[in-house]
Amino acid sequence: MKLNEILNIDIPIILAPMFLVSNADMVKAALDAGITAAIPALNYKTNSELRTAIQEIKQHSNKPFGINLIVNKSNIYLKNQLQACLDLEVDYIITALGSPRKIIDQCKKKNIKVFCDVLNSYQAKKVENLGADAVIALNNSAGGHLGIHNAKDFIPELLSEVKIPIISAGGVANYKQYKEVMNLGAAGCSVGSIFIASTEAPVSLEYKNAIVHYGAKDIVITKKISGSPCTVINTPFVQKIGTKETVFEKIMNRNKRLKKYLRFILATRGMNKLRNAAFKASYKSIWCAGTSIEEVNEIRPISKIVKQLTSDH
Ligand SMILES: Cc1cc2nc3c(=O)[nH]c(=O)nc-3n(C[C@H](O)[C@H](O)[C@H](O)COP(=O)(O)O)c2cc1C
């Protein structure tokens, strides 16, 4: 079953959840353009802001949209974020990092679908057994926390291992790439980086211009933001601070107990750096994006990005 049939939408594409980038305006524009969209709950500082955003989108459209939840222990707000999604009956949840067991159990009671980020077929089988409605297969071209396999190998492998639909995430920026992924048997695509340079995105003009002017060769992988590999633009500031862990970080990362604290410290520091760079002009530019920015040549409204992505001209 394709994503458009699962959600009753026109086009089987998710405007992917992006930390600091996704907001209600982007979701509304995506729904109007015939695709769906999801926002990370973490983009809202308070639960009441999250609830207001969900209600605002629902008032605008009755089309389906989702909320992205980090489901491991690092997310101390998970319980309240989930409660907001259950109370306000969002259409689906995208889970990232950690076991989605509790989320699936609670969402089933409310008929809310759960799509789970996976990096390999082991994780895919696990979430299928827990009752997930689809997997989001993160491949090695994805922006943000990327996967390990390329889409051409990963989608067929997952098709032979699980029965639930496979939504492919990573490396789709034009019609040809979109069709290639769908022809491999994907139920849909989750597309992020190219939407950063959209009129509706709330990030700084500097960040959007960076998406336009930098290309695939400028994307590097760093562990300095959250402790997990994450794609960023190789700005002079990123070159200055480097992408490799320091000796101290390496020692901390090897020790199980210390690793937990290091990840927390790194995540907090890394998120603050990202937050500052996303919204203000700063020489400390750390901008998260994937290699698909290669295809972005201008800042466009979401309606136009969707049109160009889904038509053959
Ligand atoms: C700036 C940025 C922030 C992201 N933040 C999140 C996030 O908060 N949660 C999540 O599950 N995925 C996040 N992702 C991953 C996207 O949801 C999606 O998997 C990815 O963008 C797909 O690859 P693409 O960028 O090549 O389209 C992020 C990606 C980017 C580029």
Ligand as a Chemical Component Dictionary entry (heavy atoms), coordinates in Angstrom:
data_LIG
# 
_chem_comp.id                   LIG 
_chem_comp.type                 NON-POLYMER 
_chem_comp.pdbx_formal_charge   0 
_chem_comp.three_letter_code    LIG 
# 
loop_
_chem_comp_atom.comp_id 
_chem_comp_atom.atom_id 
_chem_comp_atom.alt_atom_id 
_chem_comp_atom.type_symbol 
_chem_comp_atom.charge 
_chem_comp_atom.model_Cartn_x 
_chem_comp_atom.model_Cartn_y 
_chem_comp_atom.model_Cartn_z 
_chem_comp_atom.pdbx_ordinal 
LIG C1  C1  C 0 17.988 20.211 9.196  1  
LIG C2  C2  C 0 17.487 18.813 9.448  2  
LIG C3  C3  C 0 16.931 18.502 10.683 3  
LIG C4  C4  C 0 16.421 17.220 10.927 4  
LIG N1  N1  N 0 15.808 16.956 12.122 5  
LIG C5  C5  C 0 15.208 15.758 12.332 6  
LIG C6  C6  C 0 14.480 15.515 13.516 7  
LIG O1  O1  O 0 14.353 16.375 14.391 8  
LIG N2  N2  N 0 13.910 14.294 13.672 9  
LIG C7  C7  C 0 14.017 13.309 12.719 10 
LIG O2  O2  O 0 13.473 12.214 12.922 11 
LIG N3  N3  N 0 14.701 13.513 11.575 12 
LIG C8  C8  C 0 15.278 14.720 11.358 13 
LIG N4  N4  N 0 15.935 14.954 10.169 14 
LIG C9  C9  C 0 15.912 13.934 9.116  15 
LIG C10 C10 C 0 14.723 14.140 8.171  16 
LIG O3  O3  O 0 13.522 13.888 8.862  17 
LIG C11 C11 C 0 14.801 13.234 6.923  18 
LIG O4  O4  O 0 15.018 11.899 7.302  19 
LIG C12 C12 C 0 15.911 13.671 5.964  20 
LIG O5  O5  O 0 15.900 15.070 5.813  21 
LIG C13 C13 C 0 15.756 13.016 4.598  22 
LIG O6  O6  O 0 16.866 13.259 3.799  23 
LIG P1  P1  P 0 17.021 14.524 2.784  24 
LIG O7  O7  O 0 17.434 15.655 3.666  25 
LIG O8  O8  O 0 18.066 14.086 1.841  26 
LIG O9  O9  O 0 15.701 14.757 2.140  27 
LIG C14 C14 C 0 16.500 16.218 9.921  28 
LIG C15 C15 C 0 17.093 16.536 8.681  29 
LIG C16 C16 C 0 17.568 17.821 8.444  30 
LIG C17 C17 C 0 18.165 18.142 7.104  31 
# 
loop_
_chem_comp_bond.comp_id 
_chem_comp_bond.atom_id_1 
_chem_comp_bond.atom_id_2 
_chem_comp_bond.value_order 
_chem_comp_bond.pdbx_ordinal 
LIG C1  C2  SING 1  
LIG C2  C3  SING 2  
LIG C2  C16 DOUB 3  
LIG C3  C4  DOUB 4  
LIG C4  N1  SING 5  
LIG C4  C14 SING 6  
LIG N1  C5  DOUB 7  
LIG C5  C6  SING 8  
LIG C5  C8  SING 9  
LIG C6  O1  DOUB 10 
LIG C6  N2  SING 11 
LIG N2  C7  SING 12 
LIG C7  O2  DOUB 13 
LIG C7  N3  SING 14 
LIG N3  C8  DOUB 15 
LIG C8  N4  SING 16 
LIG N4  C9  SING 17 
LIG N4  C14 SING 18 
LIG C9  C10 SING 19 
LIG C10 O3  SING 20 
LIG C10 C11 SING 21 
LIG C11 O4  SING 22 
LIG C11 C12 SING 23 
LIG C12 O5  SING 24 
LIG C12 C13 SING 25 
LIG C13 O6  SING 26 
LIG O6  P1  SING 27 
LIG P1  O7  DOUB 28 
LIG P1  O8  SING 29 
LIG P1  O9  SING 30 
LIG C14 C15 DOUB 31 
LIG C15 C16 SING 32 
LIG C16 C17 SING 33 
# 
